[in-house]
Amino acid sequence: MNILSIGNSFSQDAQRYLHRIAGVDGVKINSFNIFIGGCSLSMHYRNMLSEARAYTLEMNGISTGFSVSIKDALLNRDWDIVTVQQVSSKAPRYSTYQPYLDELVKYIRLMAPKAKIAIHQTWAYEPESERLTKSMNYRTHNEMLSDIVNAYQEAAKHIGADYLIPSGEVFGAMFDNGIEKLHRDPIHASLGLGRYALGLIWYKTLTGNDISDNSFCKFDEEVSAEQIAIAKKCVTEVAARYNI
């Protein structure tokens, strides 16, 4: 399976372990991510029009050192799945998605007609952080998450997405199950448990495979056996909401 993400640092977080999580199950996933930090759908749209080689290319969670355009990436190989997302600061407001999302998806379908489209639902900012309460004017993590979930569901329905990857909901479920730290800063996923949970929900959503016996455990920072069990539990429960 060949997966391409047109994203930002959030798709970078999500893809870090995906290839290796699949690999321990004997499943071959080649995951590619083209990203610009903080890139919004409107910026992707402008870069699509200009064909700017402004994106860093990663393969299987590791930088290749190459700079590419959206067109370069889409024409590089036969993609099974292409993922899109909104920048985290605008993710709660669906009005910021359009008309850029429609135009980007139209372009993807033109350049990679065999590819299925996945919407990558991003996550809310760290609870009690200033980025959450002052920059975004939310009182709680769950308030921001609720708006994100609603916006991404509307986006997925509007474009007829083949998949919605509920990453934000997994983070919410893990907080509800006693995990206190999933961010490495107020915005991004932690290098161990946060990125692991994201990789699991991507793998579960895009393959439908059971994750209960997945043995991947080589993280960039320590993740305990108890945390692994909670991540699997939450991913399985959230996936079930979407009949995955």
N, C-alpha and C positions, 0 to 999 in steps of 0.2 A: 504494500500500500504506500503510495506517494502522497504526502500531505504538504501543502504550502500554506503558510500563514502570511497574510498582508497585515502587518500589525505594528506593535511598538514594544516597549519593555515588558508589557503584560503577556504578550505572546512568547517573548523570550523566557519569562518565568515558567509559563505553561509547558514549553517544549523541552526544558532542560533534561528531564528524565524520561520523556515519553518513549524514545527509541529503545532505551534499555529496559524499561518496564515491559514493553512488548517482547523484547528479545528473550527474557528469561522464560517466557511462555512458548518460545519457538515461533513467535509471530514477527514477520519482517515488516517493520514500519520505517520508511525513510521520511524523516520530518525536516522540512525546510522552513526557515523563518526569514522574511525580509522585514527589516524594521528600522524605524527612526524613533528615538526616544520621545515620548509625548506626542506622537503623531495622531492627529484626529482624522476622521473620515473626510473632512473638507480638505485637509492637506493631502491625503491620499488621492483625492479627486484631482487636485491641481497637478500633482506629480504624474498622475496617469495621463493627463492632457499634454504635459511638457515632455513626457518620456525621460524625465531626469533620472540619472543613475545616482540616486541619493540614498539608497537603502543599503545597509549592511546585511550581508547574506550569512546565515548560520545553517549548518547541516547537523542534524542529530544533536542539537544542543551545544554545538561548538562553532565558534566563528571561523569562517573560511578566509577572511581577509579580503574578500571581493566586494565591490560595490556594483549594484545592479539597479535597473529600473523595474517597475511593475511589469512592463511588457517583456523585458528580458526573462524575468522569472516565469511568467505564464507560458512562454513559448519554449522553455528549457526542456520540458519532458511532458509525458502524458500524466496529468494529475488526476488522482482519484478524488481528492477532497481539497477544496480551497476554503480557508477560514478568513473571516473579517470580523472587526470589532470597532467600537467607538473608544476614544480616549477616555480615561477614567473620570476626569473632571467634568466631562459632558455626558457621560453614560446615563445618568439618571433622567435626562431630558430628551425624549424621543424627537422633539422638534429640531434638535441639533444634528440628527442623523440624515435628514433629507434636505435637498435632493441627492446628496452625495452618495448615500448607500445605494440607491436605485441605479445611479450611473455607474458606480464601481461594479456592482453585480452584473449589470448589462455587459460591461467590458469583459469581465471574467468569463461569462457565458459565450461571448464572441471568440475570445482567444483560447479558451480551454473548454470546449463544448461538452466533453465527456465528464467533466468534474462535477461532483456534488458540492453544494454550498453549505458551509457550517457557520453559524453565528456563535462567536465566543463571548459568552456572558462574563463580563469582568466582575470585580469584587469591590466591596465597600472599604473605606479607609479604616485605619486602626482605631479601635474604640477609644474614646476620650482624647484623641489627638487633636491638636489645633487645626490640622488640615481638614478634619471631619467637622469640628464644631464651629470654627471661625471661617475657614476658607469656603466650606460647603454649606454652612449654616444648618447642620443637622445636630439634633440633640444626642442621638444614639446611632450606633452602627446599623441597627436593624431598620431605622428609618431610611437611611441611604440605600441599603440593600433592597428594600421594598420598591423604591422608585427604579432602581436598576433592573430588577426582575421584570417589572411592568414594561419598561422601555424595550428591553430585549425581546420579550414575548411579542410585542407589537411589531418590532422590526422583523423578527423571524416569520411571523404570519404575513406581513406585507410583501416580502420578497419570495415567499414560498420556500424557505430554507429547508434543506434536507435534514439538518441536525441543529439543535441548540445545545451547546455544551454548558451546563449549569455550574460553572466554576464558582461564581459568587455565592450560590446557594450552598455549596459544599463548605465554604468558609463559614457561613452562618451556622450550619449544622454543627461544625466542629466547635465553635464557640459555645453553642448550646450544650455540647457534651463535655464541657470542662476544659477545653484547650484555651489557654490564656494568651498564647503568642503565636501568630501566624504571619506577621509582617516583620521585615528586616528594617523598615523605616515606616513612616506613617502610611505609605502607599503600596510598596512592593511586597511580594511574597518573601517569606523567609527562605534562606538557601537550602534548608533541609526539609522540614515538615510541610511548609507552605507549598513549595514547588513539587514535593512528592504528591500531595493531595491533588494538585492541579493535573499532574501527569496521570494519576489514576482515573480521574473523571474524564479526561480526554480519551484515554485508552478504553474505558468502559463504554463511553458514548459512541465512539467511532467504530468499535469492533463488536460491541455487545457481549464480549467475553466476561466470564465470571472472574472476579479479582481476589476471591477469598484465599486462594492458595498461591497467589503471586509472590515470589520469593525475593524480588528486587530489594536490596538494602544497602547499596553503595551510594551514600549521600555526601554532599559537600560540607555538611555539618551534622552533628550527632542527632539521630532520631531514635527514640527508645522503642522497644517492642510494644509497650502500651500505646504509644502514640501511633505506631503503624496500625495497630488493631482498631483504634478509634477512627483513623482516616479511612480504612476499608469499610468500616461500619457506616460512616456518614456518606461516603461515596455510593455505596450500595443502596442506602435509603433514599438519597436524593435522585439517583438514577431511576429508582422505581416510580417516582412521581411522574416521570416522563415515559414510563413503560419501556425502559431500557433493560 
